[in-house]
Amino acid sequence: MSIYKRNTIWWVEFIAPDGKRIQRSTGTEDRQQASEYEAKLKSDLWRVYHLGEKPRLLWKEAVVRFMRETQNKDQVNEISIFKYLNPFFGQLYLDEIRRLHIDEIIQQRLNEGVSNATVNRLLQKLRAVLNKAHKEWEIKCDPPFIKLLKEPKKRIRWLTEAEAQRLIMALRPHLADMALFSLETGLRESNVTLLRWEQVDLSQRIVYVEGDDILKSEKAFVVPLSDTAIEVIKRQVGKHSTNVFTYRGNPVRRANTKSFKKSCADAGIDNFRWHDLRHTWATWHIQRDTPIEVLQELGGWSDYKMVQRYAHFSHEHLQRYVNRNQKNVSTNFPTLREIRA
């Protein structure tokens, strides 16, 4: 029998024209609707096999394939996003996803009080799945246009060295080491929390950072380690066989925690996130005259514009130009005393 009931939901099971065994939930408790679903599915598979049409793929099947192929390191956040999307798309094929579904998701997230930036992270992940199916998998899929919401200009929040020292002193030891390592390397939160021993080469004083969605680039790069960063790494030796940074023997998943925020408050530092440690690292480099192109390479930025936003923190090279016409100005224009007289 090709249609059967599992609990209250009807399922279908049959052999497709290409010989594959198909077993799938119809998502309905109605026998007539389940039969119609089965007939439509058999027809679609027949057209794919005999007429060469592109196959269809369910959203939930696309998610599984996407995660298997991309193997993103930050799967905790990725899974959270896909769980949120599942009630909207769980029973839909990719070619059934319309703009109205996306508008519904956007409105619901905004009603929940999240920021535009949070909504955009979800939209970017949705867009990545649909584009991969459309461009790489040759699946029947015509992705709707997904426009990201406007976000406020990204602020540059950074610490003075005195503030950084107060923060390090206020943090718990495991967070203090990670914060210090971040200030020395400029690595993003997930690149620090998920750092593995296989990425560390103390003999060459470097760590390897692989390209992924955390790095926001497909290109891997090498991060040179300062003396302080080396000391931090050495303090972690023997605590875990795989991960560098741990807490009570377990790998650390997040650093921007309530504990971190409380320590910021205790240190008298407000409006500060973990990612601002990277801004602090970049700002300090610019203030110490590190060339922009060198900073770009050190920080692993693929877009020069992302580094250029730190340029205004450097002003030493402009100083020699401000008085270049001083002699001419003093001889051709009256002094302030002469004007007042």
N, C-alpha and C positions, 0 to 999 in steps of 0.2 A: 504494500500500500504506500503510495507516494505522499500522502498527507496524513498526519497523525497529530494527536494532542499531547502536549507536555505541560502538566499542571493545567492552566486555563488557556494557554496560547497554542495555536495551531502551528505546526512545523511542516516543511516539505522536504522530501528526500527522493532523489532520482539520479539517473545517469545522464549527463549532458552529451550532446553530439560529439564532443571531442574525447569522450570516454571518462571524463572526470566525474567523481561522485559529488553531488551537490546536496548539502544538508544545511537548511537555513530556517530561521524563525520568520514567520509571516508578520509577526507583531500585532496580531489581532485575535480576538476570541470568537469572531464571527466566521462560521464555516464557509459561507458563500464568499466573503471577502478573501478568505484564505485560498479558496479554489481559483478566484480571479487572479490573485497574486501568483499562484503557481503557473497558471496558463501564460501570464505575461512574462514571467521569468524564463519559461521554456521557449517562448517565441523569441525573446531577446537573444538567448544563447544559440538558437538555431540560426538567426540572422548573422551573428558574429562568425559562426563556423562556416556557413555556406555562402554568405554574401560578402564576407570580409569587413563587416562593420566593426567599429571600435567597441571593445567590451565595456560594460558598465561596472562600476565599483562602488560599493557602499562606503559611506563616510567612515564608519567604524573600522572597516577593512583597510581603508586608506591610511588611517591613523597608525594602525599596527605596522603597515609597510613603511610609512614615513619614519617612525621611530627606529625600526630595524635598520633602515638604510642610512639614516643620518647619525645615529649613535651619539646624540648630543650629551655632553657631560652633565649639564644642568637639567636632568630629567625630572627632578622634583617639581620645578616650576612648570615644565612642559606638560607633565601629567596633570597637574592642577588645571591648566588651561583646557586640556582636552576633556577632562571630567566636566568642566563647566559647559563646554560646547555640546556634549553628548545629548542632553535633553532636546536640543534644537535640531541636531543633524543625525542622531543615532540610527534612525530607520530610513534615512534618505540616501539616494544615490548622489554621487558628486554632480551629475548633470541636472539634478533637481534643486540644487542650492541656488536660491535667487537673492536678489538685492533686498527684498522685503524681509528675508530671514536675518540678514546682516543688520538691517535697520532695527529690527526687534531686539537683537542682542545688544547693540549699542545703547538703545534706550533703556533696557533693563539694567545694564551695568551703571549707567549714569544715575538712574533712580536709586541704585544701591549706594550712591555717594562716592564712587571711586573717581579718580582723576582721569583726565583725558589721556595722560601718559599710560596709565594702567590699561585703559581700553585699547590703546594703540598696540600695546604688547600682544594682546589677544588677537587683534586684527592682523598683525604681522605674521603670527603663527598660522592663522587660518589661511592667509594668502600664500604662505610658503607651501602648505599641503596642496592647495588647489593648483598652484603653478607647477609643482613637481609632477602632479598627475597629468596635467595638460601637456607639458613640454617634454617630459622624460618617459613617462609610463605609456603614452599613447592610449590613454583611457578616454572614454567619452566624457568630456568635461569642457564646458565653456565658462571659465571663471568670471563672475561679475566683477565690475570695477569696484575696488575697495579703496576708498579715500580715507586716509588717516585724519583724525581730529587735530585741530590746532592745539599746540602745546605752548605754554609760556616760554619765553626765552630762558635757556638754561643758564642758571646763575653759576658763578665761580665762587664757591665758598672754600676758603682755605684758612689754615692755622698759622700763627706765628710760631717760632721755635719754642717760645716760652709756653704758649698754649698747648702745643704738642707734648711738651714734657709733662705738663699738669695732667693731660689726658692719659698718657702712658702710666703715670703713677696711680691714677684712679681706677684703671682697668684691672680685671682679674688677670692672673698671670698668663693664661692661654690666650686671652684676647689681646693682652699687652704685646705678646710676641708677634701675633698676626698683624696688629696695627703697626708695630715698629717695622716689620718686614714690608708692609705695604708702603710706608713712608720712604723706605730705602729702595724699593723696586718700581713703585707706581702700578703694580698689578691690580686688576679688578678683584672684587670680593671673591667671586667664584674661582678665579684662577689661583687665589691663595687658599681658600678652604678646601679645594679639591686637588691641591698640589700633591703629586705622588713622588715617592723616592726615585722612581725610574726617570723622572724629569730632572733630577738634581745631579750635577757633576761638580763635586767640590774641588777636584783636582784642577779643573779649568775655571772654577769660580763662576759657574753659570747655571741657569735653569732653562729648560726648553719649554716653551709654551706653544701648544698646538693650535692651529686655526680651527675655530668653531663658532657657534652663535654667541658664546660667552665673550670671546675675543672680538666679535663683530668683524671678523675677517677670515678668509679661507687660508690665509698665508701664516705659516708658523714662524716664530721668531725666537731669538736667543736673548735672554735677559742676563746681563753681567751683574755679579753680586759684589756689594761693598763689604768692607770688613765687618760692619755691624750686621749686615744680612747674613754673612757667614756664621757669625756668633749665634744668631737666632736659630739658624738651621741646625747647628751642632747641638743646641739645647734640646732639640726634638729627637735626636738619635736614640733608638731603643724603645720609643714609646709605642710605635705601631709598625707593622711589617710593610704596609702599603702606603698609607697616607702620612704626610709630614706633620700636619697640624691636627691635634686631637684634644679631646676633653674627657677626662676620666676614662681614658683607654679607648674611646670611640672616635671615629673620624668626625670632624666638625662639618656641619652642613651649611650653617649660616653664621655670619659675624655681626650683621646689623640687627642685633637682638635687643630685647628690653634691657638686658644687662649693660649693653654698650650705651644705650640712650641714657640710662641712669648714671653711668659713669661720666658721660658728657655733662649732665646736669651737675653732678658733684664737683666737676672741675670748672664749673662756671662757663661752659661752652654751650651756646644755644644754636638752633637752626643748623645742625651739623649731622650729616649722614656718613655712613662708612665710605661710600664712593667719594666723598670729599677728601679722603686721604689721598686719593689719586690726584685730585685737583691741587692739593697741597704740595705733593711731590713735584708736579709739573711747574707750579708757581715758583717753588724754591729753585728749581733748575734755571728757569728764566732769569730770576733775580741774581743768580750767580753766573750769568752770562753764557749759559749753555746755548749754542746756536739752535735755532728752530728746527733745522733739518736733522740735527743730531737728536734732539728731543723726540722728534717724530719716530725715528728709528728705535730709540730706547723704549718708547711707549707702545710700539706696535700699531700706530695709527696708519691706516691705509689712505685716509683723506687728509690732505694738508690743511684744509679749512678747520678741521677739528683741533689742530695744534695752534693755528694762528690766533685762536681766541685767547691764548695765554700771552701773546706778544706784548700787550699793553702793560704788563707787569715789569717790562724792561724799559728803562728810560736813559740808561747811562750813555748809550750810543747817540742820543739826541742832544745831549748837553753841549757838545762842542759846536753845534750849529746855531744855538739861540743867540749868541753874541757875535756872530760872524760879521755883522755890519755895524758894530758898536761905534767904531771910529767915525764912520760917515754920519751916523745918527747924531752923535754928540756935537759934530761941527755944523750940521745943517739945521738942527732944530734947537729952539730955546730950551733952557732948563726949566724945571718946575718952579724954581724961585723966580725966574724971569717972567714966567706966565702970570704968577700971582701978583708980581709987582705991577 
